[in-house]
Amino acid sequence: MSVHDPRELPGPAAPEIAFAGRSNAGKSSAINTLAGRRRLAFVSKTPGRTQLINFFALGPRAFLVDLPGYGYAGVPGEVREHWKHLVGTYIAERASLAGVVIVMDSRHPLTPLDRTLIEWLRSAERPGHILLTKSDKLSKQAAQRTLGQVRRDLAAIWPGATVQLFSSLKREGVDEAASALSRLAAGKNKAPAKGE
């Protein structure tokens, strides 16, 4: 199902793992790769296309939730405000939200907007995992340097969050990501309490 307004959200049920990320970070491709489906999430050449919260059932045990992409400069101001309201309300209030996966282009991680989202998640005490996508576009050395730097930064701004390299094109990091999703759905990635 798809939701345009927080009042349309279904009643809380199975744990939800939400995917968020900047437009063109590779979020839809990552979702499709992890789900083993070609067109579960629509991959668009037009950034900022997804403007709804989309729910996908992962059997009876969990939901995968595709949040609208953010950070595309060409999106009108009212669309950006809608994103803040829709996603902000979902992150702050959703009882069945078990964790959030932030998808970042490994060549441009932890942008100011990524950091804003992380601050929301930390304030809401939400656990999470970061996929550094398109890692095939970096040399192995550069990818490892980026991974190390993001880990160090996360320790300061979102303690307890985990991070990995991921490539939809090469199908690299799929097993590691699946394990991270399982931990989140099971409530094993506990977010630090406020003030910790």
C-alpha positions in Angstrom: 0.0 0.0 0.0 1.0 3.6 -0.5 0.4 6.5 2.0 0.4 10.3 1.2 -0.7 11.5 4.6 0.3 10.3 8.1 -3.4 9.9 9.0 -3.6 7.2 6.3 -0.9 5.0 7.9 -2.2 1.5 8.6 -2.5 0.2 12.2 0.8 -1.0 13.6 1.4 -4.7 13.0 4.6 -6.5 12.1 7.9 -4.8 12.5 8.7 -2.2 9.8 12.2 -1.6 8.3 12.2 1.7 6.6 14.6 2.7 3.8 15.5 6.4 3.4 18.1 8.2 1.3 18.9 11.1 -1.0 17.4 11.1 -4.4 19.6 9.0 -6.8 21.6 7.4 -3.9 20.5 4.0 -5.2 17.6 3.3 -2.7 15.2 1.6 -5.2 18.0 -0.5 -6.7 19.1 -1.6 -3.2 15.5 -2.5 -2.2 15.0 -4.5 -5.4 18.4 -6.3 -5.0 17.7 -7.2 -1.4 14.1 -8.4 -2.2 15.3 -10.4 -5.2 12.8 -8.6 -7.4 13.5 -6.4 -10.5 10.7 -3.8 -10.1 9.4 -4.0 -6.5 10.6 -0.4 -6.0 10.5 1.8 -9.1 13.9 2.9 -10.3 13.6 6.3 -11.8 16.0 8.4 -13.8 14.1 11.4 -12.4 15.3 12.3 -8.9 12.7 12.9 -6.2 10.0 10.9 -8.0 8.8 8.9 -4.9 6.5 11.1 -2.9 4.7 8.4 -0.9 5.5 6.0 1.8 5.2 2.6 0.2 4.7 -0.6 2.3 5.8 -4.0 1.0 5.0 -7.2 3.0 7.9 -9.4 3.6 5.8 -12.4 4.3 3.8 -12.3 7.6 6.8 -11.3 9.8 7.9 -7.8 8.6 7.3 -4.9 6.3 9.8 -3.1 4.1 8.9 0.6 4.0 10.2 2.8 1.1 10.3 6.4 2.2 10.4 9.3 -0.3 13.9 10.4 -1.4 15.2 13.7 -0.2 17.7 16.4 -1.2 16.8 16.9 -4.8 17.2 20.6 -5.6 14.6 20.6 -8.3 11.8 19.6 -6.0 9.4 22.5 -5.2 9.3 23.9 -1.7 5.9 22.5 -0.9 7.0 19.0 -1.8 10.0 19.4 0.5 7.7 20.5 3.3 5.4 17.6 2.6 8.4 15.2 2.9 9.4 16.7 6.2 5.8 16.3 7.6 5.2 12.8 6.2 8.6 11.3 7.1 9.1 13.3 10.3 5.7 12.1 11.7 6.4 8.5 10.6 9.9 8.5 12.2 8.8 10.2 15.4 5.5 8.4 16.1 5.3 5.0 14.3 5.0 2.3 16.9 5.9 -0.6 14.6 9.0 1.1 13.1 11.9 -1.3 14.1 14.7 0.5 12.4 15.8 2.6 9.5 18.2 1.9 6.7 19.8 5.0 5.2 21.1 4.6 1.7 24.0 6.8 0.8 26.1 7.0 -2.3 29.5 5.8 -1.2 31.1 8.7 -3.2 29.1 11.3 -1.2 28.3 10.0 2.3 27.0 11.9 5.3 25.8 15.0 3.4 24.2 17.7 5.6 20.7 16.3 4.8 21.9 12.8 5.7 23.1 14.2 9.0 19.7 16.0 9.6 17.9 12.7 9.1 20.3 11.0 11.5 19.6 13.7 14.1 15.8 13.0 13.7 16.5 9.2 14.1 18.7 9.8 17.1 16.1 12.1 18.8 13.4 9.4 18.2 15.8 6.7 19.5 15.5 4.7 16.3 18.2 2.2 15.5 19.6 1.9 12.1 22.0 0.7 9.4 23.7 2.5 6.6 24.3 1.1 3.1 27.1 2.8 1.2 25.8 2.1 -2.2 27.6 2.1 -5.6 30.8 0.9 -3.9 31.8 -0.7 -7.2 32.4 2.8 -8.5 35.3 3.2 -6.0 38.6 1.4 -5.9 38.8 -1.2 -3.1 41.2 1.1 -1.2 39.0 4.2 -1.5 35.9 2.1 -0.5 37.6 0.9 2.6 38.8 4.4 3.5 35.2 5.7 3.1 33.8 2.9 5.2 36.3 3.6 8.0 35.6 7.3 7.9 31.8 6.9 8.0 32.2 4.4 10.9 34.2 7.0 12.9 31.8 9.8 12.2 28.8 7.6 13.1 30.3 6.7 16.5 30.0 10.4 17.4 26.6 11.3 15.8 24.6 8.0 15.9 26.1 5.5 18.3 25.0 1.9 17.8 24.3 2.4 14.1 26.1 0.0 11.7 27.4 0.6 8.2 28.6 -1.4 5.2 29.6 -1.2 1.6 26.9 -2.3 -0.9 26.7 -2.6 -4.7 23.4 -3.5 -6.4 25.2 -3.9 -9.8 27.8 -6.4 -8.4 25.4 -7.8 -5.8 28.1 -7.2 -3.1 27.1 -6.8 0.5 23.7 -8.5 0.1 24.2 -11.1 2.8 25.6 -8.6 5.3 22.6 -6.3 4.6 20.1 -9.1 5.0 21.7 -9.9 8.4 21.4 -6.3 9.4 17.7 -6.2 8.4 17.0 -9.3 10.5 18.7 -7.8 13.5 16.7 -4.6 13.2 13.4 -6.5 12.7 14.2 -8.6 15.8 15.0 -5.5 17.9 18.6 -6.5 18.4 20.1 -3.1 17.2 19.1 -1.1 20.3 19.3 2.6 19.8 21.0 4.6 22.6 18.7 6.5 24.9 18.6 10.3 24.7 21.5 11.8 26.5 23.8 8.7 26.1 
